[in-house]
């Protein structure tokens, strides 16, 4: 039960941070991404703060023998930059640039019931289903290779 309450509190704090920072406003995000036009640099401070907090968190957690609510840490083990990573990053970036949302802020703004948010979330769920089906069926053949 404690684990569920800690998760709920963490999620609420994260969602509140997204709302306060303006990350749930697609216009603000698109303004940040429009570096060639009317650029809004304010989200750079949000990103800088997130990187700083994450850096400190990893440094502090790395010194602990185990997490508070789990048996062991689940650190990333992959270190290779492969086609899946690059393709996934490109798709994520394109979706963020076109919609002005990434998954966290889209879910945090779900309560506003904006049609654009609902369409984005529907498209995100469809994309997740397609990715899951594609990953279970194995890699797609590369044209020209036998």
Buried (B, 14 or more C-beta within 10 A) or exposed (E): EEEEEEEEEEEEEEBEBBBEBBBBBBEBBBBBBEEEEEEBEEBEEBEEEEEEEEEEEEEEEEEEEEEEEEEEEEEEEEEEEEEEEEEEEEEEEEBBEEBBBBBBBBBBBBEEEEEBBBEBBEBBEEEEEEEEEEEEEEEEEEEEEE
